[in-house]
Amino acid sequence: MKNKNFNLQYLRKTCFISRYKYGNDIVDLGEYILSYATSCNLGCEYCYLNFVKTPSKPVLYENKDFLFKEIEEFIETQNEKYFYLNCGETADSLLTIEHTLLAEGIIDFLSTMAGEYNKNVTIEIRTKTNNVEKMINVGNKNVKVVFATSLIPENIRKTVEPLVSCVDERIENLIKAIDKGMLLGLRFEPIIIRNLDNRNTEIVIKEMMSEYEELIRKTSDLISDNKDKIHTISLSLLRFTKKQFKQLVDRKSNIVWPEMVLCPDGKYRYSRPIRIEIYKNLVELLKKYFGNSIVNKIYLAIEFDYIWKACGLEIRRITDFW
Ligand code: SF4
């Protein structure tokens, strides 16, 4: 069976579920990746999928019997009592209606397995599409479903993610997800410092913070009656693999700063003081609009423990947010 937008004729030959590999010295959040699809045609400029070998058309794996068998074996045999399965690492979780239907099938099956084996399972559906409106209500399931979406200021989105839903739509999707019985994962990722254009870094960061303040205020206003539905809030500044960094520098991309530093995990990031300053400012903005207790929901994605500590955040695994 063929569809012009994606390819179904692929059999996954490796495991569908794997431990997330965090890299040297990065805080291990304990997530598992569930890859029922791979590749994405939404073309976000920073997406690592553009820089690794993936099929040219998005793929939804056909060997679903193996997928469900593996899920059952995984839930049955792992010693842990709590699991967090992230479905947004190798593709947008709800890229097409077929992805959405498969995600629903997985939620349903996980719900049965969680009950059968007495396990606490959280599944994260991460998307920049509007397909949450097509999903069934999952409120009666025996698993927690986290609807996660990336939030970045709209004028940055227009330049780096022109093909995906605008930020206002994504905020509205948060409400739709709540109505469908999901919890929310507010993902302030990737946090991008705009090209300096010969301007002072301090001024550029100040401008950026006022854009984030507007974004956080808007999000807080829209979900004001449902703040208890927030599962987690992640903050993550832009980072690149060596290959991404080189290619983006070569093509003079606006999103890359040549003075980014190579970190022990082999990724390029903004310098340590800049990262700490931005994370601390964002934590303060989140406390201002969501209340001080929101700090208990915040984690840094793919960061070093000294950065968490410098920002006053307690180091936790994602399953600790259950
Ligand atoms: S939507 Fe997600 S997976 Fe797709 S290109 Fe953008 S960042 Fe990559």
Boltz pocket constraint, residues with backbone or C-beta under 6 A from the ligand:
constraints:
  - pocket:
      binder: B
      contacts: [[A, 39], [A, 40], [A, 41], [A, 42], [A, 43], [A, 44], [A, 47], [A, 48], [A, 49], [A, 88], [A, 89], [A, 90], [A, 91], [A, 92], [A, 128], [A, 164]]
      max_distance: 6.0
